[in-house]
Amino acid sequence: MFLSKTSASPLTNDIRSHTSTAKFLKARHEFQRTRSTNIADESSASSKRTRIMKFTNPSEIAPGVQVITINGDRSQCHLLVEDGATLLVNCIDGLTPAMIEQAGYPSPTEIWHTQVDNSLAAEGDAFPDAVIRLPRKFSDLAAVSEDYWKAARVRWERPEAWMEELGRAAYGIAGSLILQPLDRPLTRFQTFESGVSLSWRHLDFEVWDFSVRNFYAVGFALRMGEKLVALFAGELVDGDGNLPDAHGFEADYSGPPWGHIAATIKQAASREPQWLFPATGPSSPHGTSLLTQLASRIEVFTQTHLPEAPWVEEPAPIRYRDHGDSVFQMAAHFGNVILLINPAGEGLMIDPGPCDYENPRRKEDFIADLERFESEAGLNKIDLALVTHFHGDHYDLWPVLKARYPACRLGAWLPVADVITHPETYPYACQLPWYGLDWSHCQVDVVLTRQQPLDWHGTAIHTVFLPGHCLVHAGYWLDWKGRRILFSGDSIQTRGGVDNLQLLISNHSVPGTDEGHLTAYENVIPFGITLNLGGHGSSFENCDKIYRASYQRIEATTKSLLGLFGPKHPSDIFLRESFRPAAEKVRKLMAAS
């Protein structure tokens, strides 16, 4: 139905506003920082205690050269000792010159950073006599300068470049601020580039590119003659030969670049470092072996469980697909709009977002769609619109719909409603403010719960929790003229094929827990769905078979993925520290709905 009348048009950003991004980011960061303080496990009294650092016995890595690992609560740094002087590689929270001197070592003359964050660049001004060096691309972050806030943009500037950029920004992904500002900014430091050589006293170090980690991270390789004595690897790997976590490797909206990660670790192994000094886990004199084995495990995972190439399908030549019984689904532009029309001409819309950002006439075309439904499909009015999740491309034209049908109400599951009403209080990717439109949030009229179906003109609409694509994600199902239809948004988004694990960490969904992708399938299998209408034009029948096959594949992928990280809890692998306050809030909302 409805052959598309939209012709190719020049790409434009005219519909995007130019509001201040720095103000929004600062407000959101301050809110999250405050909440993190409020929900901290430690009391205010105990949090002020003097931290106890554990200094390991020295490792003799070369004649006259020793390395001491300094362990804190969660991370560790390394003190290199040579001829009565020390170099500190990274600095954990609470470490002071006095602690180092009490352990019997001189205060460091220099501090080098593999990355800049609150775990490993926590010295602030505690070492006034030390020269601090860090990768140049971290410099604005280290200083928490105005340039940092400007670069940490939350507006989508170039929709035409989505497939190239996939939401990647200088310090975040699609509006989710990944590289958080330091609690204690560094006021003085020197910078260096990846690939250069650095010298400390008479020791020479190569700076290796580990930018698969935290956007711009590096490693320091100590070479003495022809021998690579030690690699200070930061958070590239842990000391047990596993990956330390997944969230630090997320590079863009496609998730961690597994092939690039394996190649980086494999290249490091090929240089045959003897000692490995990571920022998590024990040090090891078998660096080459650990790195080689880990790279091989990642390669096996990608070859066994991940598709060889991303799924690609051309948009349909028609504007909307007619599923029969007055059920219409947008097919062009990978749009999200779904419309049901009852015999009285009353319309229910799911996800009012055409997702056609390359189209400068997208609002006008959406209005033309509604006019055609009125003239050709018997639509009198749309009086209810439901939103499956908080990504802006699923509801950004709600104001256009509301303007045409003033009595229309917007509905969403309680956690979804809270995110789209208060986006500044959540750290997630692809929220509406990132799209740069002339509105950034909305008021939800109807709040749905899983306990109580919503009545829409005699049709019961049921709500189901569908995590996977993101944590805060609902599905809605109803019985419609002999069919049971599920509107699954982006969590179940296949076209009749077997689904695989989604790992979009900046959306906050934790595999291997009841907040992961498997839960979505566990929740829908019992309902006997006969037609699944998902986001971006996806649809299929034979639902039970596809659900169960997808479950088995995702289960196997999840198990293999978790094996790359060793015996860590999934939340430590996939949940960023900055996301934990939001996680607590969402869990409370889910419990109430």
Secondary structure, DSSP 8 states (H G I E B T S, - for coil): --B----------TTS----HHHHHHHHHHHHHHHHHHT-SS-HHHHTS----EE---EEEETTEEEEEEE-SS-EEEEEEETTEEEEESB-TT--HHHHHHTT----SEEE-SS-STTTB--TTS-TTSEEEEEGGGHHHHHT-HHHHHHS--S---GGGHHHHTTB-SSEETTEE-S---SS--SS-EEE-TT-EEEETTEEEEEEE-TTSTTT-EEEEEEETTEEEEEEEETSS-TTSS-S-SGGG--BTTB--HHHHHHHHHHHHHT--SEEEESSS--BS-HHHHHHHHHHHHHHHHHHHS-SS-------SBSEEE-STTEEEE-GGG---EEEE-TTSEEEEE------TT-TTHHHHHHHHHHHHHHHS---EEEEEEESBS-GGGTTTHHHHHHH-TT-EEEEEHHHHHHHH-GGG---TT-GGGGT-S------SEEE-SSS-EEETTEEEEEEE--SS-SSBEEEEEEETTEEEEEEETTS--SSS-------GGG---TTSTTSHHHHHHHHGGG--SEEEESTT-EES-HHHHHHHHHHHHHHHHHHHHGGG-S--HHHHH--GGGHHHHHHHHHHHHT-
